[in-house]
Amino acid sequence: MVSAFVSLFVNQEAAGDLYQGLSLSPLYDFSRGHYSAAVLLIIALLVLKAYLFYLAIKALTGISLDKPFSLNVADLISRISYVSLGTGVLAMLADAYSGWLAKGGVAFQYNWGSPEFLFMGGLIFIIALIFKRGVEIQAENELTI
């Protein structure tokens, strides 16, 4: 974010080395608006990835070995699946946007990761359904004893 800010307001040469060697200087030379949109998409995806890891850590710390299926953990896992699916959709849109820019003559190499997030979201959604069913079975067992 700092590099993007510097490239927009201080020195445009910072667009040559933004994040892990990513060079968006041809895009900056083409259009400052498209450059800003691409940088915002990258930042949004990175923020969503960090939020996914935060939710994962929160879910893992909430699991107890005595009662592994709790409603709180099931809700966190559901939220992880929804955020992952949303991240995948955003990454698909960003991939389409960069493809559209490539047709316009401005190409840059960035792995948006849309298939991975969509697959992960679907898989975690199934795990969330299993956890919700586990919560129901655990509640039934507590009532019968």
N, C-alpha and C positions, 0 to 999 in steps of 0.2 A: 504494500500500500504506500509505503514511503517512496519507493522508486517510481511508482505511478504518479504520485503527487509531484515529485521533483521533475519528472519528465513533462508534466502538463504545465507547471507554473514556473519552474526555475530554468531547467536546461533540457532541451529536447533530446540530447544525446543519451540521456538515461533510458530512453525507450529501447536502446540497443541491448541492454542486459537487465531485464526486469526480474524474472523469477526463474531460478535454476537455469540460467543461460538463455532464457526465452527472449528473442529479439523481435520486437514489434515496430521497429523503426520504419520498415516499408509501409506498414499500416498507418503509422503516424504521419508519414509524408503524404499518403493518399488522402486521409481525412482524419481530422482530430476528433470528430464525433464518433466515427466508427472505432477509432482507437480507444476512446473512453468507454464505449459500449463493450468492447472485447475485454478491457481491463476490469470493468464492473462484473462481467460474467465470470471471469477467473476468480475475482475476489469473493463473489457470492458462492461459487462452488467450494472454495477453500473454507469459507465460514461454515457452510453446511457440513463439510467433512469433519471439521472440528466439533461441531454440535453433535454429530453422530458418535464420535468417540466419547464425548462427554456423557451422552445418554447410555452408551455401552458400559462405561465405568460405573455410572450410577446404578444401572441394572445389576451389574455383577456384585457390587458392594451390598445390594439389597437382598441378595439371595442368602437364606439361612439353610443350613443342612438339616435342621429339625423339621421345618416346614418349607420345602423348596418352592412350592407353588403358592405365591401370594398375589393378591389382586394388584398391588403396587408394581411388582415386577412384570406381571402380564401387561399392564398398561404401558410400562416403559418399553417393553419389547414391541408392542403395537406401534408406539410412537416412533421407534427406530425404523420399523418397516415403512411407515408413511413418509418419514423424512427421507429415507433411502429412495423410495419410489419418486418422490418429488425432486430429489437431486438428480436421479436418472433422467427424468423428463426435462429438467433444466439443462442438463448436459446434452441431451438430444437436440434441444433448441439451439444451444451454443454451437454444436457440431454443424447443424444446418446453416447457421449464420456464417460460420467460418467457411463452409463450402460455397455459400453464396458470394462471399468476399473473394474466394479463390476464382470463381467464374468471372469476377470483375477485374482480375489481374493481380490481386493482392493475396498472397498465400503466406501462412505462418504455421509452423508445426507446434501443435499442442494437443496432448491426449486428454480429451474431455472425459472419457471413461463412462460413457452412457450405458453400454451393455452390462458392464460390471455392476453398476448401481441398480439397474433394473432387475438383474438376476438376484443380487443380494436382497433387494427389497421383497421380491417374491418369496425367496427362501425364508427370510425372517418373518414374513407374514404367516407362513405355514407354521413356523415355530411359535408364533404368538397365539395362533389358534390352538395349538397343542397345550400351551401354558394355560389358556383360558379354560380349556376342558379339564386340565389338572386341578385348577382352582375349584371348579365345580365338584369334581370327585373328592377332593380333600375336604370340602365343606360337607358333603354328604357323609363321609366317614366320621367326621366329628359329631354330626347329629345322631348317628346310629349307635355310637358308643355310650 
